[in-house]
Amino acid sequence: MLTLADIFEALTQNRPTAPQIISEAAIDSRQVIPSSLFVALVGENQDGHQYVNEAFKKGAQAALIQKEIDSPFPIIDLSQGNLPENLPSVDQPVALLVKDCVESLQRIATFWRKKLNIRVIGITGSVGKSTTKELVAEVLSQKYRTLKNVGNLNNEIGLPLTILKLTESHQRAVLEMGFYVPGEIQLLCKIADPIVGVISNIGAVHAERAGSMEVIASGKAELVNYLPPNGFAILNYDDPWVRPMAENTKAKVLFYGLDPQAHLWADQIEGLGLQGIRFCLHYKNEQLFIRVPLIGQHSVHTALRAAAVGLVEGLTWQEIIYGLQQGHAQLRLAAVSTPNGALILDDTYNASPDSVLAALNLLEELQGNKWAVLGDMLELGPYEEQGHEMVGVRAAQIVKKLVTVGERAKIIARAARRSGLPANAITSVNSNEEATKVLKSSLKQDDVVLVKGSHGLHMEKIVYALEDDR
């Protein structure tokens, strides 16, 4: 278990007698549990230093601070990277004064990771990395004690928090790695030290901040570029941005995809709607027919990624298939029914052109009168017009009714109209409330409605309103 002595050593390279166990780290005082480390972050709208004493009251053993606070407990100055000559007693909670709380959290996580005999699987990509993380962890859990990062704790703060949950009993860690700017994944790799890297795909998500597809691809490639020669880079053979990454990694490469040229590939894919998918999996001279409870034919790639990790981590096919079939992986798309019997596909967590197209493809598999309620896709940068137009063209091929929400989504509406969807089948509104009114007055029992947009639009409010309309 991580101890207070480990924290001192990570920050000063000196190890005093401080055997107190540190259970985990938290940046929100409301989530502090006994024996945890509280990290007082300083942000634009909030300063965690005002919650340090509250964290101590809830049982925190230590707190990282970067400025002086008024506290009844000892404050130990580590800002110069050294232990003070007269170290105060650490039998009670202590605040550790450092130059930068985030950088210190990262140093502690890096130190702790190096002490553990564990293999880390890093996962990144533009679409599907969270579901991949969940399914990979499900597969590996069939053989190993496995930790994964919870929710979207995949950045320079969330990933270190996850690593500090590791104990000596863990054998594998599955860590999603987010990307916003060049160098970010390289930093996460230095902290987590992955031996296996998985790339799902490259899309225009966050292009507004990253700048271009080339920059996004280069940023995602930082994961496989980091891997050691005895590691494995698991790459999407079907993605023209991902396949060339094999040329710049020192690790062994395992390609997956729908192309028979990939090492692990699938064909005979059959979408079973909300009941999952069925396909034939090929690897070397083996051929297996599998049915898994993943929604949408695009989920075959997710299953292939998880199977590939299972293969390189020494699982048997029986263990891999059992893990794929468990269905415990937390999927972000949920199906809910309205009181009048319409089926709502709630895929409101976020949206990019690739993920919306995948959701529309799922909608196409289902029976019923198909609606799509599509909102703005944010942070597409120079790909904003193109991305929304692609979605509009595809929507026109699938839906009977289209509702768009937001100014950018009007591009979807115009593209759908040009692609043949009648004008009287398209409604453009500016708010979730307006969209809800349209749906409440129009939905019938056999309607199937996809609701999807960027997280910033909070389109889940549409689903809640329709579901609760009693």
ZADRENBA-70691 format. One record per residue (C-alpha): x negated, y, z negated; residue number from 1; residue in three letters. Coordinates in steps of 0.2 Angstrom, whole numbers, always signed. Example, Ala and Ser with C-alpha at 12.3 -4.5 7.8 and 13.67 -1.06 7.14 Angstrom:
<zados>
-62,-22,-39,1,ALA
-68,-5,-36,2,SER
</zados>
This chain:
<zados>
+0,+0,+0,1,MET
-5,+18,+3,2,LEU
-11,+26,-13,3,THR
-15,+44,-18,4,LEU
-34,+39,-18,5,ALA
-32,+35,+1,6,ASP
-25,+53,+4,7,ILE
-40,+61,-6,8,PHE
-52,+50,+5,9,GLU
-43,+55,+21,10,ALA
-44,+73,+17,11,LEU
-61,+74,+8,12,THR
-71,+58,+12,13,GLN
-72,+56,-7,14,ASN
-62,+43,-16,15,ARG
-58,+47,-34,16,PRO
-48,+35,-46,17,THR
-30,+38,-41,18,ALA
-21,+22,-39,19,PRO
-4,+29,-38,20,GLN
+6,+21,-24,21,ILE
+13,+32,-10,22,ILE
+29,+25,-4,23,SER
+31,+36,+12,24,GLU
+30,+54,+18,25,ALA
+44,+66,+20,26,ALA
+46,+83,+27,27,ILE
+64,+86,+21,28,ASP
+66,+87,+2,29,SER
+83,+79,+4,30,ARG
+75,+63,+10,31,GLN
+62,+62,-3,32,VAL
+61,+45,-13,33,ILE
+51,+41,-28,34,PRO
+32,+40,-26,35,SER
+33,+48,-9,36,SER
+22,+62,-1,37,LEU
+31,+78,+3,38,PHE
+24,+89,+17,39,VAL
+29,+107,+16,40,ALA
+30,+112,+34,41,LEU
+31,+131,+39,42,VAL
+42,+134,+54,43,GLY
+50,+149,+62,44,GLU
+66,+148,+52,45,ASN
+61,+138,+37,46,GLN
+47,+136,+24,47,ASP
+45,+120,+16,48,GLY
+35,+127,+2,49,HIS
+51,+133,-7,50,GLN
+57,+115,-9,51,TYR
+41,+108,-16,52,VAL
+47,+108,-34,53,ASN
+64,+100,-29,54,GLU
+54,+86,-20,55,ALA
+44,+83,-37,56,PHE
+61,+83,-46,57,LYS
+67,+69,-34,58,LYS
+51,+59,-38,59,GLY
+38,+64,-25,60,ALA
+20,+59,-31,61,GLN
+11,+72,-21,62,ALA
+14,+87,-9,63,ALA
+4,+94,+5,64,LEU
+5,+113,+4,65,ILE
-5,+126,+14,66,GLN
-2,+142,+3,67,LYS
-1,+145,-15,68,GLU
+16,+141,-24,69,ILE
+22,+142,-42,70,ASP
+23,+125,-49,71,SER
+23,+117,-66,72,PRO
+12,+103,-59,73,PHE
-7,+104,-55,74,PRO
-12,+111,-38,75,ILE
-29,+104,-31,76,ILE
-38,+114,-18,77,ASP
-44,+103,-4,78,LEU
-44,+117,+9,79,SER
-63,+116,+11,80,GLN
-63,+98,+13,81,GLY
-70,+94,-4,82,ASN
-64,+88,-20,83,LEU
-66,+101,-34,84,PRO
-79,+97,-47,85,GLU
-67,+96,-61,86,ASN
-53,+86,-54,87,LEU
-37,+88,-64,88,PRO
-27,+73,-70,89,SER
-17,+65,-57,90,VAL
-6,+55,-69,91,ASP
+8,+67,-65,92,GLN
+14,+74,-48,93,PRO
+1,+85,-39,94,VAL
+1,+98,-25,95,ALA
-13,+97,-13,96,LEU
-18,+113,-5,97,LEU
-24,+111,+13,98,VAL
-28,+122,+28,99,LYS
-14,+115,+39,100,ASP
-1,+103,+33,101,CYS
+3,+95,+50,102,VAL
-16,+93,+54,103,GLU
-18,+85,+36,104,SER
-3,+74,+39,105,LEU
-11,+68,+55,106,GLN
-28,+65,+47,107,ARG
-20,+54,+33,108,ILE
-10,+44,+46,109,ALA
-26,+41,+56,110,THR
-35,+36,+41,111,PHE
-22,+24,+35,112,TRP
-19,+16,+53,113,ARG
-38,+12,+53,114,LYS
-37,+3,+37,115,LYS
-24,-9,+43,116,LEU
-26,-25,+53,117,ASN
-11,-22,+65,118,ILE
-8,-21,+83,119,ARG
+1,-6,+89,120,VAL
+12,-5,+105,121,ILE
+14,+12,+112,122,GLY
+29,+16,+123,123,ILE
+32,+32,+134,124,THR
+41,+37,+150,125,GLY
+54,+49,+155,126,SER
+70,+38,+153,127,VAL
+73,+22,+143,128,GLY
+59,+23,+131,129,LYS
+70,+23,+115,130,SER
+80,+8,+121,131,THR
+64,+0,+126,132,THR
+56,+3,+109,133,LYS
+72,-5,+101,134,GLU
+71,-20,+112,135,LEU
+53,-23,+111,136,VAL
+54,-22,+92,137,ALA
+68,-35,+92,138,GLU
+58,-47,+103,139,VAL
+42,-45,+92,140,LEU
+52,-47,+76,141,SER
+55,-65,+81,142,GLN
+37,-69,+77,143,LYS
+29,-54,+68,144,TYR
+34,-42,+54,145,ARG
+37,-27,+65,146,THR
+39,-8,+61,147,LEU
+46,+4,+74,148,LYS
+49,+23,+73,149,ASN
+66,+27,+68,150,VAL
+77,+38,+79,151,GLY
+66,+51,+89,152,ASN
+52,+52,+77,153,LEU
+40,+51,+92,154,ASN
+30,+67,+91,155,ASN
+15,+75,+82,156,GLU
+25,+75,+65,157,ILE
+37,+60,+67,158,GLY
+24,+47,+73,159,LEU
+12,+50,+58,160,PRO
+27,+49,+46,161,LEU
+31,+32,+54,162,THR
+13,+26,+52,163,ILE
+13,+30,+33,164,LEU
+28,+18,+31,165,LYS
+16,+4,+37,166,LEU
+10,-9,+24,167,THR
-3,-22,+24,168,GLU
+11,-35,+27,169,SER
+15,-28,+44,170,HIS
+8,-36,+59,171,GLN
+15,-26,+73,172,ARG
+20,-8,+76,173,ALA
+31,-2,+90,174,VAL
+29,+17,+92,175,LEU
+38,+28,+105,176,GLU
+28,+42,+111,177,MET
+36,+58,+117,178,GLY
+28,+70,+129,179,PHE
+31,+89,+131,180,TYR
+14,+96,+136,181,VAL
-3,+89,+142,182,PRO
-13,+82,+128,183,GLY
+1,+77,+117,184,GLU
+1,+58,+120,185,ILE
-18,+58,+119,186,GLN
-17,+65,+102,187,LEU
-4,+52,+97,188,LEU
-15,+39,+103,189,CYS
-29,+45,+93,190,LYS
-18,+43,+77,191,ILE
-9,+27,+82,192,ALA
-23,+18,+91,193,ASP
-12,+7,+102,194,PRO
-18,-9,+110,195,ILE
-3,-11,+122,196,VAL
+4,+3,+132,197,GLY
+21,+3,+141,198,VAL
+26,+16,+154,199,ILE
+45,+15,+158,200,SER
+46,+28,+173,201,ASN
+42,+46,+178,202,ILE
+56,+58,+180,203,GLY
+59,+77,+179,204,ALA
+63,+77,+161,205,VAL
+55,+92,+152,206,HIS
+48,+99,+169,207,ALA
+53,+116,+163,208,GLU
+39,+115,+150,209,ARG
+27,+103,+158,210,ALA
+27,+112,+175,211,GLY
+28,+98,+188,212,SER
+30,+79,+191,213,MET
+11,+78,+193,214,GLU
+9,+85,+176,215,VAL
+22,+74,+168,216,ILE
+14,+59,+176,217,ALA
-3,+64,+171,218,SER
+3,+67,+153,219,GLY
+12,+50,+152,220,LYS
-4,+41,+159,221,ALA
-14,+47,+144,222,GLU
-7,+32,+135,223,LEU
-14,+19,+147,224,VAL
-30,+29,+149,225,ASN
-33,+28,+131,226,TYR
-31,+9,+130,227,LEU
-47,-2,+127,228,PRO
-53,-15,+139,229,PRO
-45,-29,+128,230,ASN
-28,-20,+128,231,GLY
-14,-22,+140,232,PHE
-6,-8,+151,233,ALA
+12,-13,+155,234,ILE
+17,-3,+171,235,LEU
+33,-1,+181,236,ASN
+28,-8,+199,237,TYR
+44,+0,+206,238,ASP
+40,+18,+201,239,ASP
+28,+26,+213,240,PRO
+21,+38,+200,241,TRP
+18,+24,+187,242,VAL
+10,+10,+199,243,ARG
-6,+21,+202,244,PRO
-9,+22,+184,245,MET
-17,+5,+185,246,ALA
-32,+12,+194,247,GLU
-37,+23,+179,248,ASN
-35,+12,+164,249,THR
-48,+0,+157,250,LYS
-35,-11,+150,251,ALA
-28,-27,+158,252,LYS
-13,-23,+169,253,VAL
+4,-32,+169,254,LEU
+16,-25,+182,255,PHE
+35,-28,+180,256,TYR
+49,-23,+192,257,GLY
+61,-30,+205,258,LEU
+47,-32,+218,259,ASP
+40,-50,+220,260,PRO
+23,-42,+220,261,GLN
+24,-38,+202,262,ALA
+18,-50,+189,263,HIS
+35,-51,+180,264,LEU
+50,-48,+191,265,TRP
+68,-51,+192,266,ALA
+81,-54,+206,267,ASP
+99,-61,+207,268,GLN
+105,-46,+196,269,ILE
+123,-46,+191,270,GLU
+131,-32,+181,271,GLY
+144,-39,+169,272,LEU
+151,-22,+165,273,GLY
+152,-19,+146,274,LEU
+148,-38,+143,275,GLN
+130,-36,+149,276,GLY
+119,-41,+163,277,ILE
+113,-58,+171,278,ARG
+97,-60,+181,279,PHE
+84,-72,+186,280,CYS
+67,-69,+179,281,LEU
+51,-74,+187,282,HIS
+33,-75,+180,283,TYR
+19,-85,+188,284,LYS
+27,-102,+192,285,ASN
+41,-100,+180,286,GLU
+59,-95,+184,287,GLN
+72,-92,+170,288,LEU
+90,-87,+171,289,PHE
+95,-75,+158,290,ILE
+110,-66,+151,291,ARG
+107,-51,+139,292,VAL
+119,-39,+131,293,PRO
+112,-23,+139,294,LEU
+124,-12,+148,295,ILE
+121,-8,+167,296,GLY
+110,-16,+180,297,GLN
+96,-3,+177,298,HIS
+94,-11,+160,299,SER
+85,-26,+169,300,VAL
+69,-15,+168,301,HIS
+71,-13,+149,302,THR
+73,-32,+147,303,ALA
+57,-34,+158,304,LEU
+47,-22,+148,305,ARG
+52,-31,+132,306,ALA
+48,-48,+139,307,ALA
+31,-42,+145,308,ALA
+26,-36,+128,309,VAL
+32,-53,+121,310,GLY
+21,-62,+134,311,LEU
+5,-52,+130,312,VAL
+8,-53,+111,313,GLU
+9,-72,+112,314,GLY
+27,-76,+110,315,LEU
+35,-91,+118,316,THR
+49,-90,+131,317,TRP
+61,-96,+118,318,GLN
+56,-82,+106,319,GLU
+57,-69,+120,320,ILE
+74,-74,+126,321,ILE
+81,-76,+109,322,TYR
+75,-58,+105,323,GLY
+82,-51,+121,324,LEU
+99,-59,+117,325,GLN
+101,-53,+100,326,GLN
+109,-37,+105,327,GLY
+104,-28,+89,328,HIS
+95,-15,+99,329,ALA
+103,+2,+96,330,GLN
+110,+8,+113,331,LEU
+114,+26,+115,332,ARG
+129,+23,+126,333,LEU
+145,+18,+117,334,ALA
+162,+13,+123,335,ALA
+177,+20,+114,336,VAL
+195,+20,+117,337,SER
+207,+34,+116,338,THR
+224,+32,+108,339,PRO
+233,+31,+125,340,ASN
+221,+17,+131,341,GLY
+208,+26,+142,342,ALA
+190,+20,+140,343,LEU
+177,+33,+136,344,ILE
+159,+29,+139,345,LEU
+150,+40,+127,346,ASP
+132,+43,+134,347,ASP
+130,+61,+127,348,THR
+113,+59,+118,349,TYR
+104,+68,+133,350,ASN
+103,+69,+152,351,ALA
+91,+69,+166,352,SER
+94,+65,+184,353,PRO
+88,+47,+182,354,ASP
+98,+44,+167,355,SER
+114,+51,+174,356,VAL
+112,+41,+190,357,LEU
+110,+25,+180,358,ALA
+125,+29,+170,359,ALA
+135,+32,+186,360,LEU
+129,+15,+192,361,ASN
+136,+7,+177,362,LEU
+153,+16,+179,363,LEU
+153,+9,+197,364,GLU
+153,-8,+189,365,GLU
+168,-6,+179,366,LEU
+186,-8,+183,367,GLN
+199,+6,+182,368,GLY
+201,+24,+188,369,ASN
+184,+32,+186,370,LYS
+181,+49,+179,371,TRP
+164,+58,+176,372,ALA
+162,+72,+164,373,VAL
+145,+79,+168,374,LEU
+136,+94,+159,375,GLY
+121,+104,+162,376,ASP
+104,+95,+163,377,MET
+92,+106,+154,378,LEU
+73,+108,+155,379,GLU
+72,+102,+174,380,LEU
+62,+118,+179,381,GLY
+59,+118,+198,382,PRO
+69,+102,+200,383,TYR
+85,+110,+193,384,GLU
+94,+112,+209,385,GLU
+88,+96,+217,386,GLN
+92,+85,+201,387,GLY
+109,+92,+200,388,HIS
+113,+90,+218,389,GLU
+107,+71,+218,390,MET
+119,+68,+204,391,VAL
+133,+77,+213,392,GLY
+131,+66,+229,393,VAL
+131,+50,+219,394,ARG
+146,+55,+209,395,ALA
+156,+58,+225,396,ALA
+153,+40,+230,397,GLN
+160,+33,+213,398,ILE
+172,+44,+204,399,VAL
+190,+48,+208,400,LYS
+189,+64,+196,401,LYS
+175,+75,+192,402,LEU
+174,+87,+178,403,VAL
+158,+98,+176,404,THR
+153,+108,+160,405,VAL
+142,+123,+161,406,GLY
+134,+134,+174,407,GLU
+121,+122,+180,408,ARG
+133,+108,+182,409,ALA
+143,+118,+195,410,LYS
+129,+113,+207,411,ILE
+135,+95,+204,412,ILE
+152,+100,+208,413,ALA
+147,+109,+224,414,ARG
+136,+94,+230,415,ALA
+151,+82,+226,416,ALA
+162,+92,+236,417,ARG
+150,+93,+251,418,ARG
+149,+74,+250,419,SER
+167,+71,+252,420,GLY
+175,+72,+235,421,LEU
+191,+82,+237,422,PRO
+192,+99,+230,423,ALA
+208,+95,+220,424,ASN
+198,+81,+211,425,ALA
+185,+92,+205,426,ILE
+186,+104,+189,427,THR
+172,+115,+183,428,SER
+173,+122,+166,429,VAL
+162,+132,+154,430,ASN
+164,+124,+138,431,SER
+168,+107,+129,432,ASN
+184,+114,+123,433,GLU
+190,+117,+141,434,GLU
+185,+100,+146,435,ALA
+194,+92,+132,436,THR
+210,+101,+137,437,LYS
+208,+95,+155,438,VAL
+206,+77,+149,439,LEU
+219,+77,+136,440,LYS
+232,+82,+148,441,SER
+227,+70,+162,442,SER
+220,+54,+155,443,LEU
+230,+38,+157,444,LYS
+228,+20,+151,445,GLN
+218,+13,+166,446,ASP
+205,+28,+166,447,ASP
+187,+25,+163,448,VAL
+178,+41,+159,449,VAL
+159,+44,+158,450,LEU
+154,+58,+147,451,VAL
+136,+64,+149,452,LYS
+125,+80,+147,453,GLY
+110,+87,+139,454,SER
+109,+86,+120,455,HIS
+110,+105,+119,456,GLY
+128,+105,+126,457,LEU
+134,+94,+111,458,HIS
+146,+85,+123,459,MET
+149,+72,+109,460,GLU
+162,+84,+103,461,LYS
+173,+80,+119,462,ILE
+172,+61,+114,463,VAL
+176,+65,+96,464,TYR
+191,+75,+101,465,ALA
+198,+62,+113,466,LEU
+195,+48,+101,467,GLU
+204,+57,+86,468,ASP
+219,+63,+96,469,ASP
+232,+54,+86,470,ARG
</zados>
